[in-house]
Amino acid sequence: MSPERRDEFGRLFLARGFVRRRLGLQWARLRHRRVSFGPRCDVRAGTRLRVAKGALARFGAGCVLDRGFDLECRGTIEVGDRTVFGHHCTVAAEQSITIGRDCLLAEMVSVRDHDHAFDDPDRAVLDQGRSTGPVSIGDNVWLGAKVTVTKGTTIGSDVVVGAHAVVTTDLPDRCVAAGIPARVVRQLDG
């Protein structure tokens, strides 16, 4: 850590944060035995991790789960190293969600691989079950605040998705996308 940052926050402040993060990770490992955490993960207060029997949730090294993070897993969730989830993000898998390494998911992002079925107008939506489709997010992806990623979508690597966008179709590598539904607005150059 740089001397400037150490002086800015103070050593005691930084030491307390280090201890709190280590204790949070150990507490999460004890409480949630069906969730696998890599080394140096930071699990903050107020995270809710619900994993069904037979389901798999795995976080790589150095991941950050900020306060209010909500995970619901009945299928498979795999997250690469150094991926950061902002406060009050939701990740819910009935089938499969894969998130690459070095991703940033800003506050209140929602990633779900399922939705309610609603094909039969003569039956209540509640009684029609769910439809699912795997979600895949590549490496080095930044999802802005309140982005929603829907079932069956693939987001390539090196992608930026603007705040409040709703991803309903696949996004290619190295692009910037925005809007409802999210559309590519430009390609990222080398």
C-alpha positions as CSV (number, residue, x, y, z in Angstrom):
1,M,0.0,0.0,0.0
2,S,1.3,3.4,-0.9
3,P,2.5,5.8,1.9
4,E,0.0,8.4,0.8
5,R,-2.9,6.1,1.3
6,R,-1.6,5.0,4.6
7,D,-1.3,8.6,5.8
8,E,-4.7,9.6,4.3
9,F,-6.7,7.0,6.2
10,G,-4.4,6.3,9.2
11,R,-2.9,3.0,10.2
12,L,-5.5,2.1,12.8
13,F,-8.4,2.6,10.4
14,L,-6.7,0.3,7.8
15,A,-5.8,-2.3,10.4
16,R,-9.4,-2.4,11.7
17,G,-10.6,-2.9,8.1
18,F,-8.2,-5.7,7.6
19,V,-9.2,-7.5,10.7
20,R,-12.9,-7.0,10.0
21,R,-12.5,-8.4,6.4
22,R,-10.7,-11.5,7.7
23,L,-13.3,-12.2,10.4
24,G,-16.1,-11.6,7.9
25,L,-14.6,-14.2,5.6
26,Q,-14.1,-16.8,8.4
27,W,-17.7,-16.2,9.6
28,A,-19.1,-16.6,6.1
29,R,-17.1,-19.9,5.7
30,L,-18.5,-21.2,8.9
31,R,-22.1,-20.2,8.2
32,H,-22.3,-21.2,4.5
33,R,-20.5,-24.5,4.1
34,R,-22.0,-24.9,0.6
35,V,-20.3,-21.8,-0.7
36,S,-16.6,-22.0,-1.6
37,F,-14.5,-18.8,-1.1
38,G,-11.0,-18.4,-2.5
39,P,-8.3,-16.7,-0.4
40,R,-8.5,-13.0,0.5
41,C,-12.2,-12.7,-0.2
42,D,-14.0,-9.8,1.5
43,V,-17.5,-10.7,2.7
44,R,-19.1,-7.7,4.2
45,A,-22.0,-7.4,6.8
46,G,-25.5,-8.1,5.7
47,T,-24.7,-10.6,2.9
48,R,-27.3,-13.3,2.4
49,L,-26.2,-16.5,0.8
50,R,-28.8,-19.2,0.2
51,V,-27.6,-22.4,-1.5
52,A,-29.8,-25.4,-2.0
53,K,-28.6,-29.0,-1.4
54,G,-26.7,-30.2,-4.5
55,A,-26.1,-26.7,-5.7
56,L,-22.6,-25.1,-6.2
57,A,-21.5,-21.5,-5.5
58,R,-17.8,-20.8,-5.9
59,F,-16.0,-17.4,-5.5
60,G,-12.4,-17.0,-6.7
61,A,-9.5,-15.4,-4.8
62,G,-9.9,-11.8,-3.8
63,C,-13.6,-11.4,-4.5
64,V,-15.5,-8.6,-2.7
65,L,-19.2,-9.1,-1.6
66,D,-20.3,-5.7,-0.4
67,R,-23.0,-5.1,2.2
68,G,-26.4,-6.4,1.3
69,F,-25.2,-8.8,-1.4
70,D,-27.9,-11.4,-2.0
71,L,-27.1,-14.8,-3.5
72,E,-29.7,-17.5,-4.2
73,C,-28.5,-20.7,-5.8
74,R,-30.3,-23.8,-6.9
75,G,-27.9,-24.5,-9.8
76,T,-24.3,-23.4,-10.3
77,I,-22.7,-20.1,-9.7
78,E,-19.0,-19.6,-10.5
79,V,-17.2,-16.3,-10.0
80,G,-13.6,-15.6,-11.1
81,D,-10.8,-14.0,-9.1
82,R,-10.9,-10.4,-8.0
83,T,-14.6,-9.8,-9.0
84,V,-16.3,-7.1,-7.0
85,F,-20.0,-6.9,-6.2
86,G,-21.3,-3.5,-5.1
87,H,-23.8,-3.1,-2.3
88,H,-27.2,-4.7,-2.7
89,C,-26.4,-6.8,-5.8
90,T,-28.5,-9.9,-6.5
91,V,-27.2,-13.1,-8.2
92,A,-29.8,-15.8,-8.5
93,A,-29.3,-19.1,-10.4
94,E,-31.8,-21.9,-11.1
95,Q,-29.4,-23.4,-13.7
96,S,-26.1,-21.7,-14.3
97,I,-24.3,-18.3,-13.9
98,T,-20.7,-17.8,-14.8
99,I,-18.9,-14.5,-14.1
100,G,-15.3,-14.0,-15.1
101,R,-12.4,-12.5,-13.4
102,D,-11.7,-8.8,-12.7
103,C,-15.3,-7.8,-13.1
104,L,-17.0,-4.9,-11.4
105,L,-20.7,-5.1,-10.7
106,A,-21.8,-1.8,-9.3
107,E,-24.5,-1.3,-6.7
108,M,-27.9,-2.9,-7.1
109,V,-27.0,-5.0,-10.2
110,S,-29.3,-8.0,-10.7
111,V,-28.1,-11.1,-12.5
112,R,-30.6,-13.9,-12.9
113,D,-30.8,-17.0,-15.1
114,H,-34.5,-17.5,-14.7
115,D,-37.8,-15.8,-15.1
116,H,-41.5,-16.5,-14.6
117,A,-43.2,-18.3,-17.5
118,F,-46.3,-16.5,-18.7
119,D,-47.4,-18.2,-22.0
120,D,-50.8,-19.3,-20.9
121,P,-53.2,-16.3,-20.5
122,D,-55.8,-18.5,-18.8
123,R,-53.5,-19.4,-15.8
124,A,-52.0,-17.2,-13.2
125,V,-48.4,-16.4,-13.8
126,L,-47.6,-17.7,-10.4
127,D,-48.8,-21.2,-11.4
128,Q,-46.9,-21.4,-14.7
129,G,-43.5,-22.2,-13.3
130,R,-40.2,-20.7,-14.4
131,S,-38.2,-20.6,-17.6
132,T,-34.4,-20.7,-17.4
133,G,-31.3,-20.1,-19.6
134,P,-27.6,-20.0,-18.6
135,V,-25.9,-16.6,-18.1
136,S,-22.3,-16.1,-19.0
137,I,-20.3,-12.9,-18.2
138,G,-16.7,-12.7,-19.5
139,D,-13.5,-11.3,-17.9
140,N,-13.0,-7.6,-17.2
141,V,-16.7,-6.6,-17.4
142,W,-18.1,-3.5,-15.8
143,L,-21.8,-3.5,-15.1
144,G,-22.9,0.0,-14.1
145,A,-25.4,0.8,-11.3
146,K,-28.7,-1.0,-11.4
147,V,-28.0,-3.0,-14.5
148,T,-30.2,-6.1,-15.0
149,V,-28.9,-9.2,-16.8
150,T,-31.7,-11.5,-17.9
151,K,-31.7,-15.3,-18.5
152,G,-29.9,-16.9,-21.5
153,T,-27.6,-14.0,-22.2
154,T,-23.8,-13.9,-22.8
155,I,-21.7,-10.8,-22.2
156,G,-18.2,-11.0,-23.8
157,S,-15.0,-9.9,-22.2
158,D,-13.8,-6.3,-21.8
159,V,-17.4,-5.0,-21.9
160,V,-18.9,-1.9,-20.2
161,V,-22.6,-1.8,-19.7
162,G,-24.1,1.6,-18.7
163,A,-26.2,2.3,-15.6
164,H,-29.8,1.1,-15.6
165,A,-29.4,-1.0,-18.8
166,V,-31.3,-4.2,-19.2
167,V,-29.3,-6.9,-21.0
168,T,-31.7,-9.1,-23.0
169,T,-29.4,-10.2,-25.8
170,D,-25.8,-11.3,-26.2
171,L,-23.1,-8.6,-26.1
172,P,-19.8,-9.1,-28.0
173,D,-16.3,-8.7,-26.7
174,R,-14.8,-5.2,-26.3
175,C,-17.9,-3.0,-26.5
176,V,-19.8,-0.4,-24.6
177,A,-23.6,-1.0,-24.3
178,A,-26.4,1.0,-22.9
179,G,-30.2,1.4,-22.9
180,I,-33.3,-0.7,-22.4
181,P,-32.8,-3.1,-23.9
182,A,-29.0,-2.8,-23.9
183,R,-27.6,-2.1,-27.4
184,V,-23.9,-1.7,-28.4
185,V,-23.2,2.0,-28.7
186,R,-19.5,1.7,-29.7
187,Q,-16.6,-0.7,-29.8
188,L,-13.6,-0.4,-27.6
189,D,-10.4,0.2,-29.6
190,G,-7.0,-1.2,-28.6
